[in-house]
């Protein structure tokens, strides 16, 4: 018990304390800037940072997400401050936190993920534009207007009436922010926002420039307990719900994004929403800004090496210590520098990467409409407009029917219908089908995911008519058997799991039993039953797939030229070509129990993997060696049990000795304490260790050092069907001293 506690504390000191300091240095200037953009007391930004770090960090569902004042909420807050006053805005924040708490308790967090990302990205981009336009006036020495349109119209006059020193400070801040990413890595250890404000403050003080200083005296005197807003209670309730939903959605989407940045345990979204609710209740009671999960600080936390929620909590503690003990230093910061920081943040919120993502899914109109509507009409109106358009586009996709016709050489017509067949698509469907010549043999492929009764009646009536006129119709359902079910008289609803055609080759046989004989293979069939399924599958391959892949295999028959050596587990649930989206000839695959790579000179001796490595690297000339592990690996369970789970399988026990280095690395990094996720952690560590084992072979190590060969680790989470990139071991050298002595004598 004592050793576990000591190890935990040492891990926190080694990883989380440095990470918390990095996040603290990022959080302070951003919190001040967001408070300024929100029209709130500057101290409110620091209060929100403290509460977001300590309360949300301790109670939230993510170990590494950092919460605090968010730029995306500033537009809402500034409008609430103008309408109700600061103290009433604090009460709205408190009530919004209570709403989030209730939603979290009732497990409603997943519903927030149903909001189209295009709406969220468009909203954030619009907020960025509004912040940049408003704060640009402050950078130029003036004051911002109430709306983005007014700020844009007043901008030419503001530019004509420049204020020398104030403009210089703003431009200097933006220059430092833009140039900071190009500096050496050691210099970039200091966060760019902190560096920019320091440079601006020191320069203004050294040259005696006439700038506006940050004044905390008014900010501190404005603090008071929240009061109930005065006015139409319908509008107050709408404001509470708006803050709760926007802050909740931003936090949950950030939480999902951060999960993809680290290899630790996935976040509990309901717990995260509950933690955010408590944090907003506390920050509202103390006079702080609304709190939400923020991607910039969370990303900085992960990249700085944080492993537990200790980093997030400590960063809040550092902000509190700074505010209480060194708050006077904030008065040295020019207001124009803070405004320039906000301009830079606002421009960065218009993320072109998000535009590319939504473009790939045809959702650019939703993004643009949301962005323009938020800028011209307001935040709530813009979000509603984006949601309405997203719903209309989704409805259009659900009702859109694609009909493709092609005449084969033998005179047969091949017609492929794709989409969702509903009554809305019946007019176009019947028009296309009736245009087919009478008496023609037709192969009708239904690549659909839904068919209502009107669509079925249309197709069935046309089929009967076409056959009466001397033609033939062969209907083949490529996705789900909606037509077959309806034609056989089976009720379409309720249908829990419609049967699937065997063209979906990646599904197990048990999921395709209706088209393979009408009965599920029994466990008593033995070898004969398996052989029956294999021969049926081979026949299905010859009938459907072979004609399609014959050209590529004819080309591959001359020579194989794979680009990857793929070493993975023999587990039946791992399908390399499926999880890598690769095709024939791409992967040179080696499968064994536990995806193990025996180290050079290890016992028991094994040449099978070594032979594959030599052939792949020296004959085939692959550019990448990938080791892919998976969750719940039985081999790693055997390693974790010190061979006990191998039972009376001597060959398996001998083979699992090659996993002892993985177990040693696991104990070194995690300690000897077992927990519920220990097996999957070991599976990931095993991938890292096998990458290290590859470096014990001289030829592999030489090619890696020369940049001719890349080693990649992957982890396939079976339950979620997700593939994660596994980083290499950081603390372990590529080739240990003992291994170098062994390699010195290798030919």
JOWOVEN-V520160 format. One record per residue. N is the residue number from 1. SS is DSSP state (2 for helix, 1 for strand, 0 for the rest). OMEGA is omega in degrees with one decimal (* if undefined). D_FIRST is the distance of its C-alpha to the first C-alpha in whole Angstrom. Layout:
BEGIN
n=<N;N>
ss=<SS;SS>
omega=<OMEGA;OMEGA>
d_first=<D_FIRST;D_FIRST>
END
This chain:
BEGIN
n=<1;2;3;4;5;6;7;8;9;10;11;12;13;14;15;16;17;18;19;20;21;22;23;24;25;26;27;28;29;30;31;32;33;34;35;36;37;38;39;40;41;42;43;44;45;46;47;48;49;50;51;52;53;54;55;56;57;58;59;60;61;62;63;64;65;66;67;68;69;70;71;72;73;74;75;76;77;78;79;80;81;82;83;84;85;86;87;88;89;90;91;92;93;94;95;96;97;98;99;100;101;102;103;104;105;106;107;108;109;110;111;112;113;114;115;116;117;118;119;120;121;122;123;124;125;126;127;128;129;130;131;132;133;134;135;136;137;138;139;140;141;142;143;144;145;146;147;148;149;150;151;152;153;154;155;156;157;158;159;160;161;162;163;164;165;166;167;168;169;170;171;172;173;174;175;176;177;178;179;180;181;182;183;184;185;186;187;188;189;190;191;192;193;194;195;196;197;198;199;200;201;202;203;204;205;206;207;208;209;210;211;212;213;214;215;216;217;218;219;220;221;222;223;224;225;226;227;228;229;230;231;232;233;234;235;236;237;238;239;240;241;242;243;244;245;246;247;248;249;250;251;252;253;254;255;256;257;258;259;260;261;262;263;264;265;266;267;268;269;270;271;272;273;274;275;276;277;278;279;280;281;282;283;284;285;286;287;288;289;290;291;292;293;294;295;296;297;298;299;300;301;302;303;304;305;306;307;308;309;310;311;312;313;314;315;316;317;318;319;320;321;322;323;324;325;326;327;328;329;330;331;332;333;334;335;336;337;338;339;340;341;342;343;344;345;346;347;348;349;350;351;352;353;354;355;356;357;358;359;360;361;362;363;364;365;366;367;368;369;370;371;372;373;374;375;376;377;378;379;380;381;382;383;384;385;386;387;388;389;390;391;392;393;394;395;396;397;398;399;400;401;402;403;404;405;406;407;408;409;410;411;412;413;414;415;416;417;418;419;420;421;422;423;424;425;426;427;428;429;430;431;432;433;434;435;436;437;438;439;440;441;442;443;444;445;446;447;448;449;450;451;452;453;454;455;456;457;458;459;460;461;462;463;464;465;466;467;468;469;470;471;472;473;474;475;476;477;478;479;480;481;482;483;484;485;486;487;488;489;490;491;492;493;494;495;496;497;498;499;500;501;502;503;504;505;506;507;508;509;510;511;512;513;514;515;516;517;518;519;520;521;522;523;524;525;526;527;528;529;530;531;532;533;534;535;536;537;538;539;540;541;542;543;544;545;546;547;548;549;550;551;552;553;554;555;556;557;558;559;560;561;562;563;564;565;566;567;568;569;570;571;572;573;574;575;576;577;578;579;580;581;582;583;584;585;586;587;588;589;590;591;592;593;594;595;596;597;598;599;600;601;602;603;604;605;606;607;608;609;610;611;612;613;614;615;616;617;618;619;620;621;622;623;624;625;626;627;628;629;630;631;632;633;634;635;636;637;638;639;640;641;642;643;644;645;646;647;648;649;650;651;652;653;654;655;656;657;658;659;660;661;662;663;664;665;666;667;668;669;670;671;672;673;674;675;676;677;678;679;680;681;682;683;684;685;686;687;688;689;690;691;692;693;694;695;696;697;698;699;700;701;702;703;704;705;706;707;708;709;710;711;712;713;714;715;716;717;718;719;720;721;722;723;724;725;726;727;728;729;730;731;732;733;734;735;736;737;738;739;740;741;742;743;744;745;746;747>
ss=<0;2;2;2;2;2;2;2;2;2;2;2;2;2;2;2;2;2;2;2;2;2;2;2;2;2;2;2;2;2;2;2;2;2;2;2;2;0;0;0;0;2;2;2;2;2;2;2;2;2;2;2;2;2;2;2;2;2;2;0;0;0;0;0;0;0;1;1;0;0;2;2;2;2;2;2;2;2;2;2;2;2;2;2;0;2;2;2;2;2;2;2;2;2;2;2;2;2;2;2;2;2;2;2;2;0;0;0;2;2;2;2;0;0;0;0;2;2;2;2;2;2;2;2;2;2;2;2;2;2;2;2;2;2;2;2;2;2;2;0;0;0;0;0;0;0;0;2;2;2;2;2;2;2;2;2;2;2;2;2;0;0;0;2;2;2;2;2;2;2;2;2;2;2;2;2;2;2;2;2;0;0;0;0;0;0;2;2;2;0;0;2;2;2;2;2;2;2;2;2;2;2;2;2;2;2;2;0;0;0;0;0;1;0;0;0;2;2;2;2;2;0;0;0;0;0;0;0;0;0;0;0;2;2;2;2;2;2;2;2;2;2;2;2;2;2;2;2;2;2;2;2;2;2;2;2;2;2;2;0;0;0;0;0;0;0;0;0;2;2;2;2;2;2;2;2;2;2;2;2;2;2;2;2;2;2;0;0;0;0;0;1;1;0;2;2;2;2;2;2;2;2;2;0;0;0;0;0;0;2;2;2;2;2;2;2;2;2;2;2;2;2;2;2;2;0;2;2;2;2;2;2;0;1;2;2;2;2;2;2;2;2;2;2;2;2;2;2;2;0;0;2;2;2;2;2;2;2;2;2;0;0;0;2;2;2;2;2;2;2;2;2;2;2;2;2;0;0;2;2;2;2;2;2;2;2;2;2;2;2;2;2;2;2;2;2;2;2;2;0;1;1;1;1;1;1;1;0;0;0;0;0;1;1;1;1;1;1;1;1;1;0;2;2;2;2;2;2;2;2;2;2;2;2;0;0;0;0;0;0;1;1;1;1;1;1;1;1;1;1;1;0;2;2;2;2;2;2;2;2;2;2;2;2;2;2;2;2;0;0;0;1;1;1;1;1;1;0;0;1;0;2;2;2;2;2;2;0;0;0;0;0;0;0;0;0;0;0;0;1;0;0;0;0;0;0;0;0;2;2;2;0;0;0;0;0;0;0;0;0;0;0;0;0;0;2;2;2;2;2;2;2;2;2;2;2;2;2;2;2;2;2;2;2;2;2;2;2;2;2;2;2;2;2;2;2;0;0;0;0;0;0;0;1;1;1;1;1;1;0;0;0;0;0;0;2;2;2;2;0;0;0;0;0;0;0;1;1;1;1;1;1;0;0;0;0;0;0;0;0;0;0;0;0;0;0;0;2;2;2;2;2;2;2;2;2;2;2;2;2;0;0;0;1;1;1;1;1;1;1;0;0;0;2;2;2;2;2;2;2;0;0;0;2;2;2;0;0;0;2;2;2;2;2;2;2;2;2;2;2;2;2;2;2;2;2;2;2;2;2;0;0;0;0;0;0;0;2;2;2;2;2;2;2;2;2;2;2;2;2;2;2;2;2;0;0;0;2;2;2;2;2;2;2;2;0;0;0;0;1;1;1;1;1;1;1;1;0;0;0;0;1;1;1;1;1;0;0;0;0;0;0;0;0;0;0;2;2;2;2;2;2;2;2;0;0;0>
omega=<-178.3;-178.2;177.7;179.2;-179.9;179.1;178.9;179.4;179.0;177.3;177.9;-179.7;-174.5;-173.4;-169.8;-179.7;176.3;179.1;179.9;178.6;177.8;-179.1;177.3;-179.3;176.0;-170.8;-173.5;-179.8;179.5;179.5;177.9;-179.4;-179.4;175.4;178.6;179.2;-178.2;-177.2;-177.9;172.2;-177.1;178.7;-179.9;177.3;179.0;177.6;179.7;178.5;179.2;-178.3;178.7;179.4;-172.5;-174.2;-179.4;178.3;-178.3;-173.4;-175.6;-176.7;179.1;-177.4;-172.4;178.8;179.2;179.8;179.9;177.0;-174.9;-179.9;-178.9;-179.6;-173.3;-179.2;177.5;-175.5;-177.5;177.4;178.4;179.6;179.3;-175.1;-171.1;-174.3;-173.5;-176.1;177.1;176.3;176.6;177.8;176.6;176.7;179.7;-179.9;176.5;175.8;177.4;177.3;178.3;179.7;179.0;179.5;178.3;179.5;-178.9;172.2;-177.8;-173.4;-176.9;-179.1;-179.7;-179.5;178.0;177.6;-179.1;176.6;178.7;177.4;-179.7;-179.0;177.2;177.7;-178.8;177.7;178.5;176.8;177.8;178.7;-178.6;179.0;-178.1;-179.4;-177.3;-176.7;176.1;176.0;178.7;177.3;-179.0;175.1;-179.9;178.7;-176.2;178.2;-175.1;-174.7;179.1;179.3;178.3;177.8;-179.9;-179.0;-178.8;-173.4;179.5;178.1;178.4;178.3;-179.9;-177.4;-175.5;175.2;-166.8;-175.1;-178.2;177.8;-179.1;178.6;179.7;179.6;177.5;179.1;-180.0;179.1;179.3;179.4;-177.5;-176.0;-172.7;-178.2;-178.7;-177.8;178.7;-174.5;-178.7;179.1;-178.0;173.9;173.4;-178.4;-176.7;179.6;179.1;-179.4;-178.2;179.9;178.1;180.0;-179.5;-178.6;-178.7;-179.4;180.0;179.0;-176.2;-177.0;177.9;-177.7;178.4;-179.0;177.8;-178.1;174.1;-179.0;-180.0;-174.6;177.5;-178.8;-177.3;-178.2;179.6;-178.3;177.8;178.5;-179.4;177.7;179.7;178.6;177.7;179.0;-179.1;-175.2;175.2;179.2;178.8;177.8;178.1;179.0;178.4;-179.3;179.9;178.8;-178.2;-175.9;-179.9;179.1;179.5;179.9;179.4;179.9;-176.4;176.7;175.4;-179.7;178.8;179.2;-178.9;177.4;180.0;-177.7;-176.8;-177.1;-178.7;-177.9;179.4;-176.4;172.2;-172.7;178.3;176.6;178.3;179.1;177.0;178.4;177.4;178.5;178.4;-179.3;179.4;174.8;-179.5;-178.1;176.1;179.3;-177.6;179.2;-179.5;176.7;173.0;-175.4;175.2;173.8;-175.3;-171.9;-176.9;-179.6;178.8;177.8;177.5;179.7;-179.7;-177.5;178.0;174.2;-179.7;-179.4;-178.1;178.1;177.3;179.2;-179.9;-179.2;-178.6;179.1;175.3;177.4;-179.7;178.3;179.1;178.3;179.4;-177.3;-178.0;-174.5;-174.4;-179.4;-179.1;-179.3;-179.6;-178.8;178.0;-175.7;174.7;177.8;179.4;177.2;176.0;178.6;178.2;176.4;178.8;175.6;-179.5;178.1;-179.9;178.6;179.9;179.1;172.7;-170.9;179.8;176.4;177.0;178.8;179.3;-179.6;-178.6;177.1;179.3;179.3;177.0;-176.3;177.4;177.3;177.9;179.7;-176.1;-179.6;178.4;-179.0;-176.7;-177.8;177.9;-179.1;-174.1;-172.7;-175.8;-173.5;-177.0;-179.8;-179.5;178.9;178.4;177.8;178.2;178.6;179.7;179.2;177.8;178.5;178.7;178.8;177.6;177.5;178.7;179.3;-179.2;-176.7;-177.1;-179.2;177.2;179.2;178.0;-178.0;-179.4;179.5;178.1;-178.8;-178.2;177.5;178.7;176.4;175.1;-178.2;179.2;178.3;-177.7;176.9;176.7;-175.9;176.1;-178.6;179.7;-179.8;-177.0;-179.4;-179.8;-179.2;-179.2;178.4;-178.7;-177.4;-178.9;178.2;178.9;-178.6;178.7;178.0;-178.1;171.3;-173.7;168.2;-176.3;178.7;178.5;177.6;-170.7;177.1;176.9;175.2;176.4;-172.9;-179.3;179.2;178.3;-179.8;-179.8;-179.3;-176.5;178.9;178.3;-179.6;-179.9;179.6;-177.7;179.1;176.3;-179.6;175.7;179.2;175.2;179.8;176.4;-176.6;179.4;-178.6;-174.3;-174.6;179.7;-170.7;-179.7;-178.8;-178.9;179.1;-177.9;-178.9;180.0;178.1;178.2;180.0;179.9;-179.5;-5.8;176.4;-176.8;-177.5;179.9;-179.0;-173.0;-179.2;-176.4;176.0;175.3;-169.8;-174.7;177.0;176.4;179.4;-176.4;178.6;-176.9;-169.6;-176.9;-178.6;-178.6;174.0;173.2;178.2;-180.0;177.8;-179.1;-179.5;-179.0;-176.4;177.3;-176.4;-178.4;-179.6;178.6;179.3;178.4;179.0;-179.5;-179.5;175.4;178.4;178.0;177.7;178.2;177.5;-178.9;-176.6;-171.9;-167.6;-174.8;179.1;-178.1;-174.4;-177.4;-179.2;-177.8;178.9;174.5;177.2;-179.0;-177.2;-178.5;-174.4;174.7;-178.9;179.5;177.8;-175.9;162.4;-173.8;-179.5;-176.6;-175.6;177.8;-179.2;-174.3;-177.5;-179.3;177.3;-172.8;-177.0;-179.4;-173.8;176.8;-178.5;180.0;-178.6;179.6;176.7;-177.9;-172.5;168.2;-164.2;172.5;179.6;174.0;179.9;175.6;-177.5;-176.6;173.5;-179.7;179.5;177.8;176.5;-176.7;175.5;-1.0;-175.0;179.2;-178.3;-173.2;-179.9;-179.8;179.4;178.7;179.3;-179.5;-177.9;-177.6;-174.5;-172.7;178.3;-178.2;177.6;178.5;-179.2;-174.5;168.8;-178.4;171.9;-175.6;173.4;-178.2;-179.4;175.8;-176.2;179.6;178.4;179.9;173.6;176.2;177.2;-178.0;179.9;-179.9;176.2;-177.3;-177.9;175.4;175.8;-177.8;178.3;-173.2;179.1;179.0;179.7;179.1;-179.3;-177.4;175.3;178.4;177.1;-177.9;177.7;177.0;178.9;179.1;178.2;177.6;-179.6;-179.1;-176.7;-174.4;-172.7;-178.2;178.4;178.9;177.5;-172.2;-179.2;-175.3;-176.6;-178.9;174.6;177.7;178.8;177.6;179.2;179.5;176.7;179.3;-178.3;179.6;173.4;176.1;179.1;177.5;-178.7;177.2;176.0;-169.1;-177.8;177.9;-177.9;179.8;-179.5;177.3;-179.8;-179.6;-179.9;179.8;-176.0;179.3;177.1;-174.5;175.9;177.3;176.9;-179.0;176.8;-172.5;-174.2;-178.5;-178.7;-178.9;176.7;-178.2;175.1;-178.7;-179.8;178.5;176.0;-177.6;-172.8;-175.3;178.1;-178.7;177.8;-176.1;-176.3;179.8;-179.2;178.0;177.8;178.6;-177.0;-177.9;-179.4;-177.4;178.4;*>
d_first=<0;4;5;5;6;9;10;11;13;14;15;17;19;20;21;21;23;26;26;26;29;31;31;32;35;36;36;38;41;41;40;43;45;44;45;48;49;48;51;48;47;45;42;42;40;38;37;36;34;32;32;31;28;26;27;28;25;23;25;26;26;25;23;25;28;30;32;35;39;40;44;44;45;47;50;49;48;51;53;51;52;55;56;54;53;49;48;49;47;44;45;45;42;40;42;41;38;38;40;37;35;37;37;34;33;36;35;37;36;37;41;40;40;44;45;47;46;49;49;46;47;51;50;47;50;53;50;50;54;54;52;54;57;56;55;57;60;57;57;61;61;62;60;59;61;60;60;59;63;64;62;63;67;67;65;68;70;66;66;70;69;66;65;64;61;59;60;59;56;55;56;54;51;52;53;50;48;50;50;46;45;47;46;44;40;39;41;40;36;38;38;42;43;41;43;47;46;46;49;51;50;51;54;55;55;56;59;60;60;61;58;56;53;50;51;48;50;51;48;46;49;49;46;46;45;45;49;50;52;56;58;58;55;55;55;52;50;51;50;46;46;47;44;42;43;43;40;38;40;39;35;35;37;35;32;34;35;32;30;32;31;28;26;23;23;26;27;27;31;31;28;29;32;31;29;32;34;32;32;36;36;35;37;40;39;39;42;40;41;40;37;36;34;36;36;37;34;31;33;33;29;28;31;29;26;24;21;19;21;20;23;25;24;24;28;29;28;30;33;32;32;35;37;37;37;39;41;44;44;45;48;49;49;52;52;54;51;49;52;52;48;49;51;49;47;49;51;48;47;50;48;50;48;47;51;51;48;50;54;52;52;55;54;55;58;55;53;57;58;55;55;59;58;55;57;61;60;56;53;53;56;55;52;54;57;54;53;56;57;54;55;58;57;55;58;60;58;58;61;62;64;65;68;68;71;72;75;74;77;78;79;76;74;71;69;66;65;61;59;59;62;63;67;66;67;70;73;71;70;74;76;74;74;78;79;78;82;83;83;80;77;74;70;68;64;62;59;58;55;57;61;62;65;68;67;67;70;71;70;71;75;75;74;77;80;79;79;82;84;83;80;77;73;70;67;64;61;58;55;55;58;59;63;63;61;64;67;65;65;61;60;59;56;54;53;49;49;52;53;53;55;55;55;52;51;47;47;46;49;47;48;52;53;56;58;57;59;58;55;51;51;49;47;49;52;50;51;55;53;51;54;56;53;54;57;58;55;58;61;59;58;62;63;61;59;61;64;62;60;63;64;61;60;64;63;60;61;63;60;56;54;51;49;45;44;41;38;37;35;38;36;39;38;38;42;42;45;44;41;43;46;48;51;53;53;50;47;47;44;42;40;37;34;31;34;33;35;35;34;37;38;35;35;36;39;40;43;43;41;42;46;45;44;47;49;48;48;51;53;52;51;48;47;43;41;38;35;34;31;31;28;27;28;28;28;25;24;25;23;20;20;22;25;24;26;29;30;33;34;35;36;33;31;33;33;29;29;30;27;25;25;24;21;20;21;19;16;17;17;14;12;11;9;12;14;17;19;17;21;23;21;21;25;26;24;26;29;28;28;31;33;32;33;36;37;37;40;43;45;42;41;45;45;42;43;47;46;47;44;41;38;37;34;34;31;33;31;33;32;34;36;35;35;33;33;30;30;30;27;28;26;27;31;33;34;32;34;34;35;38;39;40;41;44;46;46;49>
END
